[in-house]
Amino acid sequence: MDKEKKGIWGSHIAQSRIKSPDVKLAEMLFGYFIGPFGALLSSGIFTSQLQNYLTNVLKLDLAFLTGLQLFSTILIVAANLIVGQLIERTRTLAGKARPWVLLSALTLSVASVLMFIVPFKDEVARMVWIAIAYNLYYAVAFPIYNTANSTLIPVSTRNSQQRSALASFTNVAGLGVMGVGSMIFPSLVSMALKEDQNLWFVAMLAVGIFTALTILLQFQFTRERVTEEGGDSSEQQAAPPIGQQLKAVTGDKMWWLVIIFYLCFQWSGAMKNGSMTFFCQWVMDNSFFGMALGDAWGVSQSLLAILGAIPMAVAAVFVVPLSNKFGKRMVTFIGMVIGVIGGVIAGLGNGQIIPVAIGVALKCLGSSPAAYLILAMLADVIDHIEFKNNIRTDGLTMSIYSSLMVAGTPICNAIFSALLNASGYDQSADVALNIAGQSAAAQTAITVSYIWVETIAYAVCALLIFLWTVEKNLPEEQKAIAARKQTN
């Protein structure tokens, strides 16, 4: 043990600055908001603008993009599952997830920039470069960070209310970067970056540096209290075999309900985010703004993003208190119903800014409980499974969660690329033409992707979360777990 303390994990630099047995403001702010915000910033930009960059700036073939994104999904899922098991088997004084967060300061920041270098003019060489850089980000760097970051929630504390607060802070950070990606960056693209690859590179280089600094901050201000229950790294219980973990999670109905719920929620959101720029370019009537249509689409997208972000920001204040009083299940269910109503209003708006904006605002308000509480719900399920099977499944569950999160963007972008290709989307069309620039079939494909896919998914999510009842017996189950540990 003395030898280990002299290593990197026993050094002053690697030690957590969090000493309190309870979660305090500094931990929430630096470890679960600022850190994740910087780490996920490139992902928020990619979700909103990567499809636009690859399609309209690099002019890559749509069939190539469809194939790349679908093939990459296999690597992404495999990477997340591997990282989850590596985390489960990590035994250090810093914990099992925090060391991987620290590694991400290097891997995620570097990978965020590579797709924007593209040193080749030859089309085939550019495709090869993008394929490698794309997978270095989505199938290597992002799984390492996101799985570790997600695992921090269930191992941070057993206090369900404190976990809800941490999950809320983390997801507010995630939504914040989505706001930057959909509000600020589109205006920067439409008015400054345009199709200049050098300017895209400079912007993403700044993002990469910011990412590295904030991840280092997150590492310093997080603590794994549940991991520490096993004593020091030499005394912690060995991770159960993956077959035992799989049997435990797949044999539990509550686990399936929350995982399928998240799949519908996340993937429909990825479809919406990937098609948002195209909706604002080719479906929204941008003549409303009284400015050049070639610039107005960025303003249109920023406006929709702002009107969606405001109700979510307001909801951030109320979601955790409401969930503590009425339960995560009921608050999330009501939110999904509101989201469906908003989606219908936006869909019937027919590209007119006022009804679309009202519908989007309601849809975002309705999505806020699910967005803020999903990690806390997963943590509750992990405790529930521990009660039933006497094993922790943090790494496996969070690797699957991370797989669904990360794979959603490439899969949905691939589907969207295929829909654009099938609808006759014209990559050479002048965006200044606005509505007249694309065929009715292309506009329909874009509208379905941006509005109706998510609206239908929210209706399914409402049913799934209504059946999720794990909270009912959770306090008693956690007491039984504590008693079992004292006996052992």
N, C-alpha and C positions, 0 to 999 in steps of 0.2 A: 504493500500500500504506500509506503514512504517513497518508493521508487516512482510510483505512478504520480504521486503528488508533485514530483519534480518535473513531470512532463508538461506538455502544453495545456492540458485540461486542469492541471493544478496550479497554473500560473495566475498571477493577479489579473492579467489581461483577459483570460478566459473565464474568470469567475463572474457570476451574475451580480449585478448591482442590486437586485431585489432580494431583501432579507426578510420581509414581513411574511408571516404565515397566511395572511389574507391579501387579497388583490387590492392594490391601492391605485391612485390616479396615475402615478408615474409609469407603472407597468402597463396600464390600459393605453395611455397616450403614446409612449415611445415604443413599447413592445407590440401593441396590437392595433395601432393606427398609423403612426408615422412610418414605422418600419415596413409594414405591408403596403402602404401607399406607394412608397418609392420602389419596392420590389415589383409591384404589379403594374406600375405606370406604363411600361412598354406593352404589356398585355392589353391594357385598356386602349392604347393607341392602335395596336394591331387589330383588335376586335372591330374597331370602327373604320380603320383606314388601310389595313394591309391588303384587303381584296381590291380596293381602289388603286393602291400603289402597284400591285402586281399586274392588274388588268389594264389600267389606263396610263401608268407612268412607264413601266417596263415593257408594256404591250405583249405580255406573255400569252401564248396560245391558251384558250379556255379549256380545251380538251386536256392539255398538259396539266393545268391547274387542278382540274377535277381528279385526274389520276394521282397527282402528287399528294393531294390532301387526303384522299381515301387510303392510299398506301401508307402515308405517315401515321394514320390512326392506329394501325397495327403496332408500329414501333412505340407510339405514345402510350398505349394501354400496357404493353409489355414493360416499358420503362417505369411506369407508375407502380406496377405490381412489384417489380424488382426493388425499387427504392423503398416501398412500404416494408418489405421484408428486411432490407438492410437496416432501416430505422428500428424495426422491432428487435433486431439482434445487436444493436449498438449499445455498449455498456461503457459509459465514461462518467467522470465527475461532473461534466456539463449536462448530462442527461442523454437521451437517445435521439431527440429531434433537433436540439439546438446546434450540435456540431454540423449537421447538414445545412441548417440555416446559414451558418458561418461560411461553409463552402460555396454557397450560392452567391455570396458577395462577389466572387470572381466569375463563376460560370454564367450567372444570369446577366451580369452587366456586359460581359464580352459578347455573349450570344445575341443580346438585344441590338447590336450594331451591325452584325455580319451581313444581313440581308440588304443593307444599304450601301455596301461598298461596291459590289458587282464590277470587278475590274476588266470585264471582257465586253467586246462588241459583238462577237460571234453569237448567234442565237442559241446554238446548242450548248456552247460553253456557259452562257448565262443561265440556261436551264439547269445545268449540272451544279453550278455555284449556288443557285437559289435552292435547289433540292437539298444540298448538304447543309446550307445555313439554316434553312427552314427546320430541318430535323434536329440540328444542334440546339435550336431554341426550344421547339415543342416536344422533342423526344428525349432530351438530355437535361438542359438547364432548368426549364420550367417544372418538370416533374420533381426534380430534386428539391427545389424551393417550395413548391406548392404543397407537396405531400408533407414535408417537414412542418411548414407553417400551419397546415390544417391539423396536424397531430398535436401541436402545442395546446389547442383548446381543451381536449379531453384530459391531457396530462397536467394541465396548469393547476387545477383544483377540483375537488369533488363537490364544492358548493354550487348547486345548480343555478342559483340566481347570479352568482359571480361569473359562472361560465356563460350565461346568457349575455351579460354585459360585455365580456371579452369577445364573444361571437359577434355581438352587435358592432363593437368597435372595428373588428377585422373586416366585417362586411360593409360597414360604412366606408372604410378605406378602399375596398374593392369597387364600390359604387362611385366613390370619388374619382378614381382613375378612369372609370367608364365615362364619368362626366367630362373629365379632361379630354378623353379620346373622342367624345361625341359633341362637345361644346366648343372647346378652345381650339383643338387641333384642326378640325375641318375648316374653320375660318382662316387659320394659318396656312393650310394647304391651298384653299381657293384664292387667297389674296397674295401669298408670298411664295410658298414652296412650289406650287403648281406642278410642272413636270421636270423640274430641275433636280437631278439625282444628287448633285453636290450639296444642295441646301437640305435635302432629306437626310443626308449623311450627317451633316453638322447638327441638325436638330436631334437625331437619335444618339449621337455621341454624347451630347449634354444629358440626355435621359439616362444613358448607361452609367455615367459618372455619378449622377444623383442616386441611382439604384444601389451602387456599391456602398455609398456612404450610409444610406438609410438602413440597409440590411445589417451593417455592422452595429448600428444603433439598436436595432431590434434584438440582436444577439445579446447585447449588454443588459437589456431591460426585460428579459423573460426568465421564467423559472418553472421547473417541472416538479411540482409538489407531489403529484401522484407517483411519478417515477421514484422520488425520494423515499416513498413509503417502504421500498424494498431495501433501504439502507444504502451503503456506498456501492460503487460499481462492481465490486467483487462479490457482493452479497445478493445482488438483484437476481430474481428468478429468471431462468433461461426462457426464451420465447418458445411457446408451444409450436409443434410442427404445423406447417401451413395447411396440411390436410385436416388437422383438428380445428384450426381456426375457420377454415371454409365450412366445415360441417356445422360449427357453432353459429356462424352468421347466416348461412343459407337455410338453416333449419328454423329460423325465427321470423315469424310473419311481420313483426314490427320493423325489422331491419329491411325486409323487402319493400314494405310500404314507403318508408322514407327514402330509400334508394331510387325507386321508380318515380316517386314524387320529384326528386331532385333532377333525375334524367329529363323528365318532361319540362320542368321549369327552366333548367339550364340550357338545354338544346333549343328550345323554342326562342329563348332570349338570344342565343347565338345566331339563330336564323334572322331574327329581327335586327340585331346589331350589324351583321354582315351586309344586309340589304338596305340599311338606313340611308347611306350616301346615295345609292341609286334611286331610292324613292324620292329623295329631295331633288335630285338632278332631273328626273324624267317623269315623275308622277305629280309631285306637288306643283300647284300653280304659283310660280314665283313672281308673277307679274304684280302680285299683292304688294311687294316691297318697293316697287317703283324705281328699280335700279337695274343695271346690266345683268341679264339672266346668267351670264357666265360666272359672275361673282355671287349672285343672290342665293344659289343653292347652299353655299357654306353658311350664310346667314340663316337660311331656312333650317338647316340641320342644327345649328347652334340654338336657335329659338326652341325647337322641339325638345332638344336635350335639356335646356334650362327649365322649360315648363314641366318636364318629367322629373328633373332633379329637385325642384322646390318642394313638391309634396313628399318626396322621399326624405329630404332633409328635415322637414317638419316632423314626419313620422318617426325619425330616429329618436326623438325626445320621448315619444309615447309608447313605442313598441315594447320595450323591456318592462316598464311598469304595468302595462296592460297584460302582457304575457304572465307576469308574476301574479296578477290578480285573477285572470280568467283562464290562464293556461296557454301554452304555445299553440296547441291544436286549434282552439276556437278562434283565437286572434288571426291565425294564418288562414283558416277556412273563410272567415268573413273577408279577409283581404283578397283572396282568390275570386270571390263572387264580385267584389268591386272591380277587379281587373277585367273580368269578362264583360261587365257592363261598359267599361271604358273602351275595350276593344271593339265592341259592336258600334259604339258612337264614332270611333275613328274610322272604321271600315265603311260606314255609311256616309262619311264626309266627302268621299269622292275626290280627294286631293285638294280640297279647300282648306286653307290654313286654320281657320277658326274651329270647325268641328274636329279636325284631326288633332289639333293641339289640346282641345278639351279632353278628347278620348285618350290621348297619350298620357296626359296628366293623371287621369283617373286610373289608367292601367298601371302606371308607375306607383301611385299611391297604394293600390291593391297588392302590388308585388313586394312592398317593403317588409311586411312581417316575415315572409318566406326568405327574403334576401338576408335579413338581419339575424334570423334565428336558426337557419339550417344547420350550422355547425354545432349549436347548442343541442339541437334535436338529435344529431348524430352522436354527440357525446352522451346524451341520455340513453340512447340505444346501446352504446358500448357498455355502460354500467349495467344495463338490463341483461345483456348477454353475459357479462361477468358474474352476475348473480346466479344465472341459470347454469353456467358451464364452468365457473371458477377459473376462467382465463381472460386475459385482456386481448382485445383484437384491434387496438388503436391503429397499428401500422397497416393492417389489411383493409380495414374499413376506410381509412383516410386515403389509402392508395387508390381504392376503387372510386371514392369521391373525387379525388384529384384527376383520375382517368376520365371520368364523366365530364368534369369541368374543362380539362384541356382538350379532350377529343371533340368536344362540342363545336369548337370554332372550325377546325379543319373539315370535319364531316359536314357541317351545315354550309360552310363556304363551298365545299365540293358539290353539294346538292344544288346550291344556288347557282354555281357556275354552270352546271348541267342544265338547269332550268333556263338560264339566260341563253345558252347555246341552242337549246331546243326551240326557244321562242323567237329566235332570229334577232337577238340583240346585236346592234351595230356598234362595234368598238370604235369605229372611225367617225361616228356622229359628233357634231359640234354641240357641246353642252349649252351653248348660247341659244340653241333652238328650243330648249326646255321640252315641253309636252310634245311638240311636233317632231322631236328628234328621234323618237322610237316608235315602233309599231304598237298597236293595241295589245297584241299577244305578249310582247315584252313588258308592257306596263302592267298587265294583269299578273304576270309571273312575279314581278317586283312587289306589287301590292299584297298578294297572297303571302309572300315571304315576310314582308315587313309587319303586317297587321294580323292576318287571319290565322296563321300557324300558331302564334303565341296565344291568341284569344281562345282557340280550341283547347290548347294545352292547359290553360288556366282552369277551364271547366273540368278537365280530367284531374288536375291537381286538387281541386276542391273536394272531389269525391274521395281521393286517396287519403288526404289529411284528415278528413272526417272519420275515417276508419282507424286512424293512428291513436292509440290510447295508452301508450307506454308511460305517460306522466302519472297516471292514476296511482300506481303502486310503487313509484320510484323511491320516495323517501324511505319506505319500509325496506325496500331491496338494498338501498345504500347502507342502512343500519345493519342489515344482515351481513353485508360484505365486510364492514368494519369489525363486527363481532367475530367473524371468521378469521380475519387477519390477527386479531388479538389472541385468539385461541392457538393459531399456528405459531 
